[in-house]
Amino acid sequence: MFHYKFRRRDQAAVERRIKEICETRVRYGYRRVHVLLRREGWQVNIKNTRRICNKLGLQLRNKHPKRRVGG
């Protein structure tokens, strides 16, 4: 019988780097952070980047539309 051997790499270094990027560039979302990680040489999947950003609570705030004042 064959068993699948689960091989997950340690994500602590990637999480630290994502946190550093989000502290210096507040307005960047997970897509832009992913581009910066790839430029630095990290081999990270975009879905994994999104998952880490959600776990760390680094989502951008949603902008509320301004209400128009009636006449």
N, C-alpha and C positions, 0 to 999 in steps of 0.2 A: 504494500500500500504506500502511496506517495502522500506526503504532507507538504503543504505550502509553508515556506519559511518566510516569516514576515520580516522585511528589511527596511525599516524606517530610519533615515538618518536623523541625527540630532538637529533639531530646529532652533536651538537656543541662540546660535550665532546669527542666523537669519532673522530671528525675532528682534535681537538687539539692533541689527543694522536697519531694519524697517522702522523701529522706534526712533533711531537717530535721524533718519531721513524725514520722518513725519514731524519731529521736533523742529528741524531747521526749515522745512518747507511745509507750512501748515495747510496750505490750500490744495496740496496734491492728494489725489485719490489713489486707489490701489493700482489702477492701470499705469499711471505716471510713475509710481513707486516701482512697479515691476520693470519699467523701461530703464530706470536708473540702476536697479539691481543687475539687470542684464549687461549694461554698459560696464559695470564694475567687475563682471566676470562670474557672478553667482549663477548657478544652474538651477533656477527656480521656475516651477510651473506657475502660470498666471492664476490658476485656480487655487494653488497652494498659497500664493501671495494674498489673494482675497480672503482665504480662510484665516490666515494669520492676522490680517488687519481686523477682521471681525472679532477674533478672539481677544485682541488687545484693545478693542473699542476705539479704533482710529478712524471711524467713518466721518465723512464730511457732514456738517450740519445742513439740513434742508432749508432753503430760503423760503420764507413765507411771502406770498405776494402782498403788495401794499393795496389796501382797500381804497377804492375811489370814493371821494367825498361827493355826496349828492348835492344838487344845487339848491 
